[in-house]
Every structure is written in C-alpha cells, then in structure tokens.
Amino acid sequence: MLARLLKEAKYTVVFTGAGMSTESGLPDFRSARTGLWNKVDPTRLASIDALENNREEFIQFYHKRLQAIHDYKPHAGHEILGKWEKAGLVHAIITQNVDGFHQQAGSKNVTELHGTLRTVHCHTCGTRYLNQEFIDGTFHCECGGFLRPSVVLFGEMLPYDAIETAETETAKADLFIVLGSSLSVSPANYFPVEAKQNGAKLVIVNMEATDYDDLADLVINERKIGDLLKEIDEKV
Ligand code: APR
C-alpha cells in the first residue's frame, strides 16, 4: 500500500526522527534499552542551562556526539530517500535529526528543524565554524564567545526559517510519511497533524506505536526502516 501511495501522490513529504539513523549506528533518544535519554537527562546536558551552568559536562556530551557523526554514515534507507527525490517520488524531507545524513546521502530539499551537529557557532556573535574546531578542542571564538554545536538546545526556539519552510512543505503535501519518530517533541510533532488537517494521507512508520497512530491512514510498526524502504524501492 505504501508503494502505491508513493506512486499516486503528487507531493510527498518525508518527516524523519532519530529512528532513521539508528541503523547507521547512532542511538535514538527514547527506545527502551538504547535511547540516549534513558542514560542522560536531556535538560541536564542538551539544554541552554547546561551550556551556561554546566559547561564541562556540556562539552563532554557534545564532543562525543560530534565525533559519532564522523564515525558513522548514512545507511541504505537514507540513500533510497535521496534516489526517490531524484525520481520525483519524494519532494521534501523535514527532519528532527542533526546528523546531516540525509544531505550526505544526496537529498537536496532537507529542512532541519533542530539544527545540525555539522557546524558550531559562537554563542555571543553567531560566527559559524566547522565542527572539527570543537572536536579539536577549540571552544572559543575570536570574539571570546563560547563555541556551541548549531543544534536547538532544550530551552531554545527552533530556527524561524526552518519552521517556515516546514510549514510551506507540509501545506503542499498530499502524502506525509513519518519515519522513525516517537512524535513526542513539540513543535516538531505538529507537522504530521497539520498535514492530516490539510487533507494529506498520513503514514507513520515506527518500530513502536506513537500517540498519533490513530490519526494515520497507514501505520507500520515492528519493521526496520532500512529494510522496509529497500522492499518498497523494488515496487516503485
Ligand atoms: N526502524 C524503525 N523505527 C525505529 C528504528 C528503526 N530502525 N530505530 C528506532 N526506531 C523508532 C523507535 O521505536 C522510537 O519510537 O524511532 C523512534 C525514535 O524516537 P525518539 O528516540 O523519541 O527520537 P525522535 O522522535 O527523533 O525525538 C525527537 O527529541 O530529544 C529530542 O531533539 C531531539 O530531535 C529529537 C527529538
């Protein structure tokens, strides 16, 4: 059915979460055993409060995450989404992920709602640097400000331009496919609802059930995204 929906749709938006990158080796946040937030309290580390008042631990936590996106790479599922964009089957990706794997796998139209680990920027003047600086232990900008990963921290607003683009893409969608998200964080989890309210068909592909499954036209649980996308790719 998902293959048919993909072929019939005029404008398909794919919305991804951390479950899109677990098969690349990056842990997600809320899976029962392996989720990052099961070991770490996000508000203690991935927050503006941690940046300002718990800087040592903040640096350690992000140093590991920045290193991980260099150690791992996109998997076949990311590559297939890039191929489907070229084939006109996927028109936009809205991602909560900060690993940059969609772009690395060839997807062009990617909106990053929660920023990116690919760069760091000065918390005072905003100057951007490649994340290698942070990995190599450069934590200060020429202006003296603190360099921090360009991700949205808990307690910060989402980038306005990302929200605006996500709104525009969601409004155009007649097919909206969620891949690998528990849909437990707002305002990101508003987009699948918005798509449905706009009359799009909503598909949720997630290992575990989500609170939005009853809203979806199609729910696929207990399937690994990489395997499922490979299977669909043979049918489209
Ligand atoms: N195939 C299918 N589903 C998977 C796979 C897989 N290979 N691996 C994990 N999942 C599912 C899990 O069952 C889980 O429900 O992906 C979902 C990931 O959910 P979360 O860990 O909550 O990640 P996400 O929804 O992206 O979190 C949103 O929370 O902490 C913030 O900013 C962070 O962007 C993140 C946001």
Residues whose N, C-alpha, C, O or C-beta is under 5 A from the ligand:
A	BS01	APR	G17 A18 G19 T22 E23 D28 F29 R30 S31 Q96 N97 H114 G180 S181 S182 L183 S184 V185 V205 N206 M207 E208 R223 K224 I225
